[in-house]
Amino acid sequence: MLIIAIPKSCSTSLAYTFAHINHLSFLQTFNKQNNNNKCKSNNLYRMHSDMIEYEESEINKFVNSNVVYKQHIFPSENNLNLIKKTKCVILLRKPEHVINSYRRKYAFDGSHAMNKFQLKKSDTYDTYLATFMKFGLYEDLVNFNKRYEEIQSCNHLIIYKDDIINDTYITLNKINDFFGFQKTSNIKLLKKRYVP
């Protein structure tokens, strides 16, 4: 089962919780990017190693019904064509909220990804926004949402980060229903975060 997520959308918590309540394994694969496989984003690929141009065999691996995969698959033409018929949940979040989350994470733990864009821990949200716009990262985030919203079909369940936080029970049961699992009561979002 595949959950495609825009970065900084509590996707690790969502995927882990979904896997936990349904007694499944949870994985996120990390790929070594090279000049031949990096995705066609402006710069977002520089922050996430799973932002590549996927091959059909890689997407097919994510369909394994006993494992929940969470990936940041950028919506390039290649990737969209590959997931067109793949049953998956797509998790989205407003670009401004994603940027603010990157800022908070960098202030908290000094994540090296922000160093690539000359940002400092003490920079304001406005500085982050200006930098994300300058390097095309803001455009990447806007396109992530827009392109996935445009391809919505019966194979795709689109949910938003706010739904997970505000309506955890309803949202997780929508995902259960979508993947053919029974509804669950007493659902609580498990706090998990990826730690490199």
C-alpha positions in Angstrom: 0.0 0.0 0.0 1.3 3.4 -0.9 0.9 6.8 0.8 2.4 9.6 -1.3 3.0 12.7 0.8 4.1 16.2 0.4 7.0 16.8 2.8 6.2 18.0 6.4 2.7 16.7 6.4 2.8 14.3 9.5 3.0 11.5 6.9 5.3 9.3 9.0 2.8 9.5 11.9 -0.1 8.7 9.6 1.5 5.8 7.8 2.9 4.3 11.0 -0.6 4.6 12.7 -2.4 3.1 9.7 0.1 0.2 9.7 -0.1 -0.3 13.4 -3.9 -0.4 13.7 -4.0 -2.9 10.8 -1.0 -5.0 11.9 1.1 -4.2 8.9 4.7 -3.3 8.3 5.7 0.3 7.6 8.6 1.3 5.3 9.9 4.4 3.5 12.6 3.7 0.9 15.4 6.1 0.5 17.2 6.3 -2.9 20.6 7.5 -3.9 19.9 10.3 -6.4 22.1 10.7 -9.4 21.9 13.0 -12.4 19.9 10.4 -14.3 17.1 9.8 -11.7 16.6 13.0 -9.8 13.1 14.3 -10.2 12.1 17.2 -12.4 11.5 19.6 -9.5 13.3 23.0 -9.2 15.1 22.2 -5.9 12.8 20.1 -3.7 14.8 17.0 -4.7 17.8 18.4 -2.9 16.0 18.0 0.5 14.5 14.5 0.1 16.3 11.4 -1.3 13.1 9.7 -2.4 12.3 12.6 -4.8 13.4 10.8 -8.0 12.0 9.7 -11.3 10.7 6.3 -10.5 10.6 3.2 -12.7 7.6 1.0 -13.0 9.3 -1.8 -11.1 9.8 0.5 -8.1 6.1 1.6 -8.1 5.0 -2.0 -8.4 7.0 -2.8 -5.2 4.8 -0.3 -3.3 1.6 -2.2 -4.1 2.6 -5.1 -1.7 -0.5 -5.5 0.4 1.3 -6.4 3.6 3.5 -3.3 3.8 2.6 0.4 4.0 5.0 2.5 2.1 5.3 6.3 2.6 7.1 8.2 -0.2 7.6 11.7 -1.3 6.9 11.1 -5.0 7.2 14.4 -6.9 4.4 14.7 -9.5 6.5 14.8 -12.7 4.9 13.5 -15.9 6.8 10.2 -15.6 5.7 9.7 -12.0 2.1 10.7 -12.6 1.9 8.2 -15.5 3.3 5.4 -13.3 0.8 6.0 -10.4 -2.2 6.6 -12.6 -3.5 3.1 -12.0 -1.9 2.6 -8.6 -4.2 2.6 -5.7 -2.7 5.1 -3.2 -3.5 7.7 -0.6 -2.1 11.2 -1.4 -1.4 13.4 1.5 -1.3 17.2 0.8 -0.6 20.4 2.8 -0.6 24.1 2.1 2.9 25.2 0.9 3.0 28.1 3.4 2.5 25.6 6.2 5.2 23.2 4.8 7.7 26.1 4.7 6.9 27.1 8.3 7.4 23.4 9.3 10.8 23.3 7.7 11.7 26.5 9.6 10.6 25.1 12.9 12.4 21.8 12.3 15.6 23.7 11.4 15.3 25.9 14.5 14.8 22.7 16.6 17.5 20.4 15.3 19.7 22.3 12.8 18.7 20.1 9.8 21.4 20.3 7.2 19.0 20.6 4.3 18.4 24.3 5.0 22.1 25.0 4.8 21.9 24.3 1.1 19.9 27.5 0.7 21.9 29.8 3.0 19.2 29.8 5.7 20.0 30.2 9.3 18.1 28.8 12.4 17.2 32.4 13.4 15.7 33.4 10.1 12.1 34.5 10.1 9.2 32.9 8.2 9.4 35.8 5.7 13.0 35.1 5.0 12.2 31.4 4.5 9.4 32.3 2.1 11.6 34.6 0.1 14.3 32.0 -0.1 11.8 29.2 -1.1 10.5 31.5 -3.8 14.0 32.5 -5.0 15.1 28.8 -5.4 11.8 27.6 -6.8 11.0 25.5 -3.8 7.7 27.3 -3.2 6.7 26.6 -6.8 7.6 22.9 -6.3 5.3 22.8 -3.3 2.4 24.5 -5.1 2.9 22.1 -8.0 3.0 19.1 -5.7 -0.5 20.0 -4.5 -1.9 21.1 -7.8 -0.7 18.2 -9.9 -2.0 15.6 -7.5 -5.3 17.4 -7.1 -5.7 17.3 -10.9 -5.2 13.6 -11.3 -7.7 12.5 -8.6 -9.5 9.3 -9.6 -11.1 6.3 -8.0 -7.5 4.9 -7.5 -6.5 7.9 -5.4 -7.7 9.1 -2.0 -6.6 12.7 -1.4 -6.5 13.8 2.2 -5.0 16.9 3.8 -2.8 17.2 6.9 -5.4 19.3 8.7 -7.9 16.4 8.3 -5.5 14.1 10.1 -5.0 16.5 13.0 -8.6 17.7 13.3 -10.5 14.5 12.4 -8.1 11.7 13.0 -10.8 9.0 13.5 -12.8 9.9 10.4 -9.6 10.3 8.2 -8.0 7.0 9.3 -11.3 5.2 8.7 -11.5 6.7 5.2 -8.1 5.2 4.5 -9.2 1.9 6.1 -12.2 1.8 3.8 -10.3 2.9 0.8 -7.8 0.0 1.2 -10.5 -2.5 2.2 -9.9 -2.7 6.0 -12.6 -2.7 8.7 -13.3 0.5 10.5 -11.5 1.0 13.8 -12.6 2.7 16.9 -10.4 4.4 19.5 -7.9 5.6 16.9 -5.2 7.9 18.2 -2.5 9.3 15.9 0.8 7.8 17.0 3.5 10.4 17.1 6.4 9.3 14.9 8.8 11.3 13.0 11.6 10.3 10.6 15.0 10.8 12.3 17.9 10.7 9.8 
